Amino acid sequence: MDCSELINVIKELKPSKDWWDYLVSAITAITGILTLLVALRLFNKFSFKRNVLEKQLETLFRFVNVLQNWTISIEGKGLEEEFPIIGFRIRFFDFKFKKTDPNYRILFIPEKLLFTYDWEEQNPLKGWENNPFLPKSIAEKVKPFNISFPYPAYKERFEKVILIDLDPFDGTVKREERGRTNYIHNPSDICCKDFESFHKLCNDLIDEIESWLRKYNAGDINLR
C-alpha cells in the first residue's frame, strides 16, 4: 500500500480534522526523510565512484608519463654477419611497429632473449602492478614484465642471442659490476623466449592503456 492508498483509507474513516491534519503532516515528513536518505545514499555512492575514477585517471597519466620517457636498448650477439643488430634504442610507445616493418624486421628472429640485471632491477614498470589505483586490467598487463627467479645467463654460451637493456644514455641508471655476467633469463620463458614475445607484451600493455582511455572518453591522448 502506497501513501495515496493509505490516505484514502483514512478519509473513509472520517477522523477529526485536527487528527487528520496531524497524520498527513507526519506521513509527509516521513516520506521526505526517506527520500532524503535515499538521495544521500545515491550521492555518496556515485561521489565515491567519481573520486575513485579521478584517482585512477591521475595514476594512469603518471604511469603513461613514465612510459613516455622509457627507452629500451637492444643489441645482438653472434648475428653481426647475417643480422647486424647494433644500437637499437626504442621508446616504449614506439613498440607499436609491425613485424613486417622493414626498420625492425631483423629483430624478429627465433633466438633467445636475455635481459641485464640492471633492466630487471630498475625498469620503470617495477612496482606499478601493485598500485591500488592503477586500473586492474592494466596492472595485469604489467605483471608479465617481472622476471621471476631469474637465472644467470652467460652470453658466451649462446651462439646467437638478442640482449635487452636500459638506455645506455640514461644517467639515472646505476650500473653495477656483476662479475662474470650481467645477463639473466627467465626459466619459465614468460617474457624472455624471443623478441617477438617481448614485442607482444609491450603491445598488449599499450593496447590495454588505449582501450581503457577510450572507455572514459580520453582516447585522444598522444601516446608516443
GROMACS elastic network, one bead per residue, 0.5 to 0.9 nm:
[ bonds ]
;  ai    aj funct       b0    kb
    1     4     6  0.81751   500
    1     5     6  0.60292   500
    1     6     6  0.66164   500
    2     5     6  0.55399   500
    2     6     6  0.63740   500
    2     7     6  0.88727   500
    3     6     6  0.50593   500
    3     7     6  0.61956   500
    3     8     6  0.87363   500
    3    27     6  0.76470   500
    3    28     6  0.88809   500
    3    31     6  0.86181   500
    4     7     6  0.51072   500
    4     8     6  0.63024   500
    4     9     6  0.87816   500
    5     8     6  0.51422   500
    5     9     6  0.63481   500
    5    10     6  0.87406   500
    6     9     6  0.52298   500
    6    10     6  0.63330   500
    6    11     6  0.87531   500
    7    10     6  0.51142   500
    7    11     6  0.62174   500
    7    12     6  0.88119   500
    7    24     6  0.76364   500
    8    11     6  0.50480   500
    8    12     6  0.64337   500
    8    13     6  0.89264   500
    9    12     6  0.52643   500
    9    13     6  0.66836   500
   10    13     6  0.51724   500
   10    14     6  0.68219   500
   10    15     6  0.72329   500
   10    20     6  0.79555   500
   11    14     6  0.52102   500
   11    15     6  0.70790   500
   11    20     6  0.81781   500
   12    15     6  0.83034   500
   14    17     6  0.85538   500
   14    20     6  0.84794   500
   15    18     6  0.83602   500
   15    19     6  0.65031   500
   15    20     6  0.59925   500
   16    19     6  0.53470   500
   16    20     6  0.60035   500
   16    21     6  0.85991   500
   17    20     6  0.50395   500
   17    21     6  0.61031   500
   17    22     6  0.85622   500
   18    21     6  0.52076   500
   18    22     6  0.61803   500
   18    23     6  0.86614   500
   19    22     6  0.51002   500
   19    23     6  0.61714   500
   19    24     6  0.86665   500
   20    23     6  0.51716   500
   20    24     6  0.62005   500
   20    25     6  0.85808   500
   21    24     6  0.52104   500
   21    25     6  0.61179   500
   21    26     6  0.85695   500
   22    25     6  0.51864   500
   22    26     6  0.61682   500
   22    27     6  0.87137   500
   23    26     6  0.50357   500
   23    27     6  0.61738   500
   23    28     6  0.85291   500
   24    27     6  0.51632   500
   24    28     6  0.60818   500
   24    29     6  0.85356   500
   25    28     6  0.50642   500
   25    29     6  0.60718   500
   25    30     6  0.86128   500
   26    29     6  0.50822   500
   26    30     6  0.61464   500
   26    31     6  0.85263   500
   27    30     6  0.51558   500
   27    31     6  0.60623   500
   27    32     6  0.85192   500
   28    31     6  0.51344   500
   28    32     6  0.61354   500
   28    33     6  0.86827   500
   29    32     6  0.50724   500
   29    33     6  0.62285   500
   29    34     6  0.86730   500
   30    33     6  0.51084   500
   30    34     6  0.61809   500
   30    35     6  0.85540   500
   31    34     6  0.51680   500
   31    35     6  0.61087   500
   31    36     6  0.85704   500
   32    35     6  0.50752   500
   32    36     6  0.61166   500
   32    37     6  0.86375   500
   33    36     6  0.50454   500
   33    37     6  0.61729   500
   33    38     6  0.86695   500
   34    37     6  0.51006   500
   34    38     6  0.62407   500
   34    39     6  0.85613   500
   35    38     6  0.52189   500
   35    39     6  0.61240   500
   35    40     6  0.86188   500
   36    39     6  0.50210   500
   36    40     6  0.60805   500
   36    41     6  0.85511   500
   37    40     6  0.51179   500
   37    41     6  0.61478   500
   37    42     6  0.86439   500
   38    41     6  0.51127   500
   38    42     6  0.62064   500
   38    43     6  0.85144   500
   39    42     6  0.51879   500
   39    43     6  0.60208   500
   39    44     6  0.85821   500
   40    44     6  0.60686   500
   40    45     6  0.84906   500
   41    44     6  0.52201   500
   41    45     6  0.61505   500
   41    46     6  0.87153   500
   42    45     6  0.50568   500
   42    46     6  0.61797   500
   42    47     6  0.82834   500
   43    46     6  0.53677   500
   43    47     6  0.57490   500
   43    48     6  0.83565   500
   44    48     6  0.59349   500
   44    49     6  0.85429   500
   45    48     6  0.53194   500
   45    49     6  0.63844   500
   45    50     6  0.87303   500
   46    49     6  0.50016   500
   46    50     6  0.60409   500
   46    51     6  0.85330   500
   47    50     6  0.50936   500
   47    51     6  0.61738   500
   47    52     6  0.86624   500
   48    51     6  0.51186   500
   48    52     6  0.62172   500
   48    53     6  0.86299   500
   49    52     6  0.51308   500
   49    53     6  0.61457   500
   49    54     6  0.86080   500
   50    53     6  0.50955   500
   50    54     6  0.61447   500
   50    55     6  0.86142   500
   51    54     6  0.51271   500
   51    55     6  0.62383   500
   51    56     6  0.86387   500
   52    55     6  0.50748   500
   52    56     6  0.61415   500
   52    57     6  0.86665   500
   52   133     6  0.77471   500
   53    57     6  0.61593   500
   53    58     6  0.85350   500
   53   133     6  0.86719   500
   54    57     6  0.51590   500
   54    58     6  0.61586   500
   54    59     6  0.85987   500
   55    58     6  0.50512   500
   55    59     6  0.60870   500
   55    60     6  0.85018   500
   55   133     6  0.64671   500
   55   134     6  0.87276   500
   56    59     6  0.50809   500
   56    60     6  0.59901   500
   56    61     6  0.85258   500
   56   132     6  0.87582   500
   56   134     6  0.58279   500
   56   135     6  0.63807   500
   57    60     6  0.50366   500
   57    61     6  0.60791   500
   57    62     6  0.86291   500
   57   133     6  0.84750   500
   57   134     6  0.83024   500
   57   135     6  0.86504   500
   57   213     6  0.85094   500
   58    61     6  0.52602   500
   58    62     6  0.64473   500
   58    63     6  0.87570   500
   58   133     6  0.87323   500
   59    62     6  0.51782   500
   59    63     6  0.62221   500
   59    64     6  0.86856   500
   59   131     6  0.86368   500
   59   133     6  0.62664   500
   59   134     6  0.60152   500
   59   135     6  0.86959   500
   60    64     6  0.60560   500
   60    65     6  0.85003   500
   60   133     6  0.81071   500
   60   134     6  0.60905   500
   60   135     6  0.76198   500
   60   209     6  0.83141   500
   61    64     6  0.50401   500
   61    65     6  0.61442   500
   61    66     6  0.86790   500
   62    65     6  0.50679   500
   62    66     6  0.63750   500
   62    67     6  0.88443   500
   63    66     6  0.51354   500
   63    67     6  0.64342   500
   63    68     6  0.86949   500
   63   125     6  0.85814   500
   63   128     6  0.79923   500
   63   134     6  0.82677   500
   64    67     6  0.50436   500
   64    68     6  0.60523   500
   64    69     6  0.87981   500
   64   209     6  0.84303   500
   64   223     6  0.77186   500
   65    69     6  0.65987   500
   65    70     6  0.89365   500
   66    69     6  0.54905   500
   66    70     6  0.65289   500
   66   124     6  0.69273   500
   66   125     6  0.84248   500
   67    70     6  0.50504   500
   67    71     6  0.83593   500
   67    91     6  0.81592   500
   67    92     6  0.61187   500
   67    93     6  0.73150   500
   67   124     6  0.75213   500
   67   125     6  0.81379   500
   67   224     6  0.89113   500
   68    71     6  0.83201   500
   68    91     6  0.71897   500
   68    92     6  0.66731   500
   68    93     6  0.67671   500
   68   223     6  0.72077   500
   68   224     6  0.61816   500
   69    91     6  0.72991   500
   69    92     6  0.79278   500
   70    90     6  0.84899   500
   70    91     6  0.58020   500
   70    92     6  0.58527   500
   70    93     6  0.87271   500
   70   123     6  0.84609   500
   70   124     6  0.73841   500
   70   166     6  0.83182   500
   70   167     6  0.79454   500
   71    89     6  0.62259   500
   71    90     6  0.53919   500
   71    92     6  0.60129   500
   71   166     6  0.67364   500
   71   167     6  0.54613   500
   71   170     6  0.84743   500
   72    88     6  0.80586   500
   72    89     6  0.55522   500
   72    90     6  0.52346   500
   72    91     6  0.62057   500
   72    92     6  0.69760   500
   72   119     6  0.89386   500
   72   164     6  0.71029   500
   72   165     6  0.61309   500
   72   166     6  0.50954   500
   72   167     6  0.53499   500
   72   168     6  0.88010   500
   73    87     6  0.71912   500
   73    88     6  0.57245   500
   73    90     6  0.65291   500
   73    91     6  0.89425   500
   73   163     6  0.80846   500
   73   164     6  0.58495   500
   73   166     6  0.55096   500
   73   167     6  0.51617   500
   73   168     6  0.71557   500
   74    85     6  0.75299   500
   74    86     6  0.72361   500
   74    87     6  0.66950   500
   74    88     6  0.50274   500
   74    89     6  0.63624   500
   74    90     6  0.79052   500
   74   107     6  0.88030   500
   74   162     6  0.70343   500
   74   163     6  0.56719   500
   74   165     6  0.64635   500
   74   166     6  0.86345   500
   74   167     6  0.89153   500
   75    84     6  0.87735   500
   75    85     6  0.54009   500
   75    86     6  0.50265   500
   75    87     6  0.62581   500
   75    88     6  0.65190   500
   75   161     6  0.86625   500
   75   162     6  0.58478   500
   75   163     6  0.51413   500
   75   164     6  0.68051   500
   75   165     6  0.83639   500
   76    79     6  0.60247   500
   76    80     6  0.74240   500
   76    83     6  0.81369   500
   76    84     6  0.72618   500
   76    86     6  0.63346   500
   76   107     6  0.87476   500
   76   160     6  0.75336   500
   76   161     6  0.59024   500
   76   163     6  0.59241   500
   76   164     6  0.89758   500
   77    80     6  0.70007   500
   77    84     6  0.89018   500
   77    85     6  0.78984   500
   77    86     6  0.89835   500
   77   155     6  0.80293   500
   77   156     6  0.89562   500
   77   158     6  0.83279   500
   77   159     6  0.75454   500
   77   160     6  0.55290   500
   77   161     6  0.53006   500
   77   162     6  0.63193   500
   77   163     6  0.76395   500
   78    81     6  0.78471   500
   78    82     6  0.86792   500
   78    83     6  0.86535   500
   78   158     6  0.82620   500
   78   159     6  0.58102   500
   78   161     6  0.68238   500
   78   162     6  0.89741   500
   79    82     6  0.54808   500
   79    84     6  0.59434   500
   79    85     6  0.69169   500
   79   159     6  0.87155   500
   79   160     6  0.61871   500
   79   161     6  0.77719   500
   79   162     6  0.87566   500
   80    83     6  0.53525   500
   80    85     6  0.67622   500
   80    86     6  0.82116   500
   81    84     6  0.63957   500
   83   106     6  0.63889   500
   83   107     6  0.84120   500
   84   106     6  0.82392   500
   85    88     6  0.71191   500
   85   106     6  0.74021   500
   85   107     6  0.72772   500
   85   162     6  0.81531   500
   89   166     6  0.89926   500
   89   167     6  0.68994   500
   89   168     6  0.89571   500
   90    93     6  0.83693   500
   90    94     6  0.64022   500
   90    95     6  0.72089   500
   90   167     6  0.87622   500
   91    94     6  0.53195   500
   91    95     6  0.71784   500
   91   224     6  0.78884   500
   92    95     6  0.57142   500
   92    96     6  0.84999   500
   92   202     6  0.74568   500
   92   206     6  0.88177   500
   92   224     6  0.79034   500
   93    96     6  0.62907   500
   93   202     6  0.81855   500
   93   203     6  0.83604   500
   93   206     6  0.70520   500
   93   223     6  0.64424   500
   93   224     6  0.51120   500
   94    97     6  0.64176   500
   94   224     6  0.65466   500
   95    98     6  0.81864   500
   95   199     6  0.66629   500
   95   200     6  0.88536   500
   95   202     6  0.65421   500
   95   203     6  0.65478   500
   95   206     6  0.86192   500
   96   199     6  0.84211   500
   96   202     6  0.80409   500
   96   203     6  0.60466   500
   96   206     6  0.78709   500
   97   100     6  0.82846   500
   97   101     6  0.64741   500
   97   104     6  0.78429   500
   97   203     6  0.89593   500
   98   101     6  0.53053   500
   98   104     6  0.81524   500
   98   105     6  0.83014   500
   99   102     6  0.82715   500
   99   104     6  0.71296   500
   99   105     6  0.57751   500
   99   107     6  0.86540   500
   99   108     6  0.69691   500
   99   196     6  0.81215   500
   99   199     6  0.89986   500
  100   103     6  0.86356   500
  100   104     6  0.77150   500
  100   105     6  0.57819   500
  101   104     6  0.56351   500
  101   105     6  0.56566   500
  102   105     6  0.51828   500
  102   106     6  0.78473   500
  103   106     6  0.77481   500
  104   107     6  0.56865   500
  104   108     6  0.76404   500
  105   108     6  0.57529   500
  105   109     6  0.83616   500
  106   109     6  0.66016   500
  107   162     6  0.80853   500
  107   195     6  0.65130   500
  107   196     6  0.79297   500
  108   111     6  0.84854   500
  108   194     6  0.78047   500
  108   195     6  0.58327   500
  108   196     6  0.56034   500
  108   199     6  0.89851   500
  109   112     6  0.88559   500
  109   162     6  0.88786   500
  109   194     6  0.74480   500
  109   195     6  0.71623   500
  109   196     6  0.77672   500
  110   193     6  0.84425   500
  110   194     6  0.60170   500
  110   195     6  0.76788   500
  110   196     6  0.80522   500
  111   160     6  0.64978   500
  111   161     6  0.55919   500
  111   162     6  0.68950   500
  111   193     6  0.77904   500
  111   194     6  0.56900   500
  111   195     6  0.77851   500
  112   158     6  0.81316   500
  112   160     6  0.74923   500
  112   161     6  0.51869   500
  112   162     6  0.63709   500
  112   163     6  0.86606   500
  112   185     6  0.88905   500
  112   192     6  0.71170   500
  112   193     6  0.57332   500
  112   194     6  0.50831   500
  112   195     6  0.78761   500
  113   161     6  0.60308   500
  113   163     6  0.59376   500
  113   164     6  0.72551   500
  113   185     6  0.74246   500
  113   191     6  0.85254   500
  113   192     6  0.51291   500
  113   193     6  0.58248   500
  113   195     6  0.62261   500
  113   198     6  0.85559   500
  114   153     6  0.73303   500
  114   155     6  0.81445   500
  114   161     6  0.71348   500
  114   162     6  0.62462   500
  114   164     6  0.61161   500
  114   165     6  0.88280   500
  114   183     6  0.62305   500
  114   184     6  0.58139   500
  114   185     6  0.53488   500
  114   186     6  0.84692   500
  114   192     6  0.64902   500
  114   193     6  0.85767   500
  114   194     6  0.84870   500
  115   118     6  0.82563   500
  115   119     6  0.64945   500
  115   120     6  0.70516   500
  115   153     6  0.87239   500
  115   162     6  0.86441   500
  115   163     6  0.57845   500
  115   165     6  0.60726   500
  115   182     6  0.82744   500
  115   183     6  0.54523   500
  115   184     6  0.53391   500
  115   185     6  0.63015   500
  115   186     6  0.89853   500
  115   192     6  0.78287   500
  116   119     6  0.51837   500
  116   120     6  0.64811   500
  116   121     6  0.86970   500
  116   163     6  0.76038   500
  116   164     6  0.65384   500
  116   165     6  0.55787   500
  116   166     6  0.81600   500
  116   181     6  0.86899   500
  116   182     6  0.53467   500
  116   184     6  0.58959   500
  116   185     6  0.85951   500
  117   120     6  0.50558   500
  117   121     6  0.60010   500
  117   122     6  0.83428   500
  117   150     6  0.88905   500
  117   152     6  0.88542   500
  117   165     6  0.84678   500
  117   176     6  0.88098   500
  117   178     6  0.84441   500
  117   182     6  0.56336   500
  117   183     6  0.58950   500
  117   184     6  0.63634   500
  118   121     6  0.52331   500
  118   122     6  0.57651   500
  118   123     6  0.76325   500
  118   165     6  0.71935   500
  118   166     6  0.71595   500
  118   173     6  0.77769   500
  118   174     6  0.76150   500
  118   175     6  0.66218   500
  118   176     6  0.75234   500
  118   182     6  0.77006   500
  118   183     6  0.87164   500
  119   122     6  0.54136   500
  119   123     6  0.51312   500
  119   124     6  0.89328   500
  119   164     6  0.75422   500
  119   165     6  0.53232   500
  119   166     6  0.54083   500
  120   123     6  0.59697   500
  120   126     6  0.83253   500
  120   145     6  0.86844   500
  120   146     6  0.72264   500
  120   147     6  0.67857   500
  120   150     6  0.89192   500
  120   165     6  0.86359   500
  120   184     6  0.85406   500
  121   126     6  0.77434   500
  122   125     6  0.83414   500
  122   126     6  0.71651   500
  122   166     6  0.82507   500
  122   173     6  0.72506   500
  122   174     6  0.83766   500
  123   126     6  0.60861   500
  123   165     6  0.89974   500
  123   166     6  0.71094   500
  124   127     6  0.82596   500
  124   128     6  0.83274   500
  125   128     6  0.57636   500
  125   129     6  0.78438   500
  125   142     6  0.68972   500
  125   143     6  0.88082   500
  125   145     6  0.75846   500
  125   146     6  0.83098   500
  126   129     6  0.74606   500
  126   130     6  0.89919   500
  126   142     6  0.84608   500
  126   143     6  0.88017   500
  126   145     6  0.82912   500
  126   146     6  0.71846   500
  127   130     6  0.56493   500
  127   131     6  0.70613   500
  128   131     6  0.52086   500
  128   132     6  0.88313   500
  128   134     6  0.73234   500
  128   139     6  0.69832   500
  128   142     6  0.73494   500
  128   143     6  0.86471   500
  129   132     6  0.82221   500
  129   134     6  0.73165   500
  129   136     6  0.82352   500
  129   138     6  0.80191   500
  129   140     6  0.69196   500
  129   141     6  0.83149   500
  129   142     6  0.58110   500
  129   143     6  0.60141   500
  130   133     6  0.87379   500
  130   134     6  0.79793   500
  130   139     6  0.74067   500
  131   134     6  0.54901   500
  131   135     6  0.87174   500
  131   139     6  0.80249   500
  132   135     6  0.78351   500
  132   136     6  0.82082   500
  133   136     6  0.81123   500
  134   137     6  0.85267   500
  134   138     6  0.69254   500
  134   139     6  0.62770   500
  135   138     6  0.54528   500
  135   139     6  0.62528   500
  135   140     6  0.88293   500
  135   212     6  0.82770   500
  136   140     6  0.62145   500
  136   141     6  0.88343   500
  137   140     6  0.53180   500
  137   141     6  0.68218   500
  137   208     6  0.71876   500
  137   209     6  0.87666   500
  137   212     6  0.83672   500
  138   141     6  0.51671   500
  138   142     6  0.65321   500
  138   205     6  0.66765   500
  138   206     6  0.89927   500
  138   208     6  0.59962   500
  138   209     6  0.64347   500
  138   212     6  0.81778   500
  139   142     6  0.50311   500
  139   143     6  0.65116   500
  139   205     6  0.88654   500
  140   143     6  0.54853   500
  140   144     6  0.77825   500
  140   205     6  0.88081   500
  141   144     6  0.65399   500
  141   145     6  0.80954   500
  141   201     6  0.75020   500
  141   202     6  0.87029   500
  141   204     6  0.67683   500
  141   205     6  0.52992   500
  141   208     6  0.76489   500
  142   145     6  0.58256   500
  142   146     6  0.77660   500
  142   201     6  0.85290   500
  142   205     6  0.68361   500
  143   146     6  0.58088   500
  144   147     6  0.74288   500
  144   190     6  0.67228   500
  144   191     6  0.66035   500
  144   201     6  0.75681   500
  145   190     6  0.83198   500
  145   191     6  0.65524   500
  145   198     6  0.86240   500
  145   201     6  0.76288   500
  145   202     6  0.88429   500
  146   191     6  0.84161   500
  147   150     6  0.59761   500
  147   185     6  0.77962   500
  147   186     6  0.59309   500
  147   190     6  0.79511   500
  147   191     6  0.76693   500
  147   192     6  0.85212   500
  148   186     6  0.66614   500
  148   187     6  0.84568   500
  148   188     6  0.84191   500
  149   185     6  0.89448   500
  149   186     6  0.68679   500
  149   187     6  0.77244   500
  150   153     6  0.89259   500
  150   184     6  0.58551   500
  150   185     6  0.55801   500
  150   187     6  0.69162   500
  151   183     6  0.85401   500
  151   184     6  0.53395   500
  151   185     6  0.54149   500
  151   186     6  0.61733   500
  151   187     6  0.67566   500
  152   181     6  0.70664   500
  152   182     6  0.76903   500
  152   183     6  0.60376   500
  152   185     6  0.66310   500
  153   156     6  0.87626   500
  153   157     6  0.80495   500
  153   158     6  0.88663   500
  153   181     6  0.68178   500
  153   182     6  0.78085   500
  153   183     6  0.51206   500
  153   185     6  0.61179   500
  154   157     6  0.56795   500
  154   158     6  0.74867   500
  154   180     6  0.75824   500
  154   181     6  0.57969   500
  154   182     6  0.81647   500
  154   183     6  0.66225   500
  154   184     6  0.79559   500
  155   158     6  0.52782   500
  155   159     6  0.80263   500
  155   160     6  0.85930   500
  155   161     6  0.74533   500
  155   163     6  0.89475   500
  155   181     6  0.77768   500
  155   183     6  0.72435   500
  156   159     6  0.70312   500
  157   160     6  0.89821   500
  158   161     6  0.61591   500
  161   194     6  0.88237   500
  162   194     6  0.78046   500
  162   195     6  0.74404   500
  163   183     6  0.82149   500
  164   183     6  0.89976   500
  165   168     6  0.78045   500
  166   169     6  0.86082   500
  166   170     6  0.76193   500
  166   173     6  0.77468   500
  167   170     6  0.53471   500
  167   171     6  0.88568   500
  167   173     6  0.83023   500
  168   171     6  0.79425   500
  168   173     6  0.82046   500
  169   172     6  0.89410   500
  169   173     6  0.87467   500
  170   173     6  0.59170   500
  171   174     6  0.78208   500
  176   182     6  0.84723   500
  177   180     6  0.88648   500
  177   181     6  0.86099   500
  177   182     6  0.75323   500
  178   181     6  0.58491   500
  178   182     6  0.54150   500
  178   183     6  0.89228   500
  179   182     6  0.74382   500
  181   184     6  0.81808   500
  185   188     6  0.87979   500
  185   189     6  0.75783   500
  185   192     6  0.63299   500
  185   193     6  0.87303   500
  186   189     6  0.51923   500
  186   190     6  0.69627   500
  186   191     6  0.75252   500
  186   192     6  0.61380   500
  186   193     6  0.83891   500
  187   190     6  0.81517   500
  187   192     6  0.85663   500
  188   191     6  0.84078   500
  188   192     6  0.83414   500
  188   193     6  0.86981   500
  189   194     6  0.86545   500
  190   193     6  0.68505   500
  190   197     6  0.83054   500
  190   198     6  0.89151   500
  191   194     6  0.77104   500
  191   195     6  0.86955   500
  191   197     6  0.61632   500
  191   198     6  0.55216   500
  191   201     6  0.73786   500
  192   195     6  0.75567   500
  192   197     6  0.72523   500
  192   198     6  0.67308   500
  193   196     6  0.81910   500
  193   197     6  0.64173   500
  193   198     6  0.77918   500
  194   197     6  0.56354   500
  194   198     6  0.66662   500
  194   199     6  0.88473   500
  195   198     6  0.50547   500
  195   199     6  0.60003   500
  195   200     6  0.85627   500
  196   200     6  0.62067   500
  196   201     6  0.87699   500
  197   200     6  0.50723   500
  197   201     6  0.64095   500
  197   202     6  0.88707   500
  198   201     6  0.51249   500
  198   202     6  0.64457   500
  198   203     6  0.87717   500
  199   202     6  0.52347   500
  199   203     6  0.63050   500
  199   204     6  0.86501   500
  200   203     6  0.50736   500
  200   204     6  0.59732   500
  200   205     6  0.85980   500
  201   204     6  0.51318   500
  201   205     6  0.63587   500
  201   206     6  0.87154   500
  202   205     6  0.53315   500
  202   206     6  0.62894   500
  202   207     6  0.86741   500
  203   207     6  0.59227   500
  203   208     6  0.84392   500
  204   207     6  0.51706   500
  204   208     6  0.61741   500
  204   209     6  0.86918   500
  205   208     6  0.51795   500
  205   209     6  0.62615   500
  205   210     6  0.87103   500
  206   209     6  0.52016   500
  206   210     6  0.62634   500
  206   211     6  0.85802   500
  206   223     6  0.87694   500
  207   210     6  0.51638   500
  207   211     6  0.60037   500
  207   212     6  0.85905   500
  208   212     6  0.60877   500
  208   213     6  0.85530   500
  209   212     6  0.52835   500
  209   213     6  0.62418   500
  209   214     6  0.86775   500
  210   213     6  0.51751   500
  210   214     6  0.61629   500
  210   215     6  0.86424   500
  210   218     6  0.86197   500
  210   219     6  0.63102   500
  210   220     6  0.89142   500
  210   221     6  0.84064   500
  210   223     6  0.85258   500
  211   214     6  0.51779   500
  211   215     6  0.62588   500
  211   219     6  0.76151   500
  212   215     6  0.50858   500
  212   216     6  0.68068   500
  212   217     6  0.89285   500
  212   218     6  0.84328   500
  212   219     6  0.81418   500
  213   216     6  0.53953   500
  213   217     6  0.62995   500
  213   220     6  0.82679   500
  213   221     6  0.79816   500
  214   218     6  0.52948   500
  214   220     6  0.78322   500
  215   218     6  0.74457   500
  215   219     6  0.76838   500
  216   219     6  0.76628   500
  217   220     6  0.80112   500
  218   221     6  0.62672   500
  219   222     6  0.85521   500
  220   223     6  0.87017   500
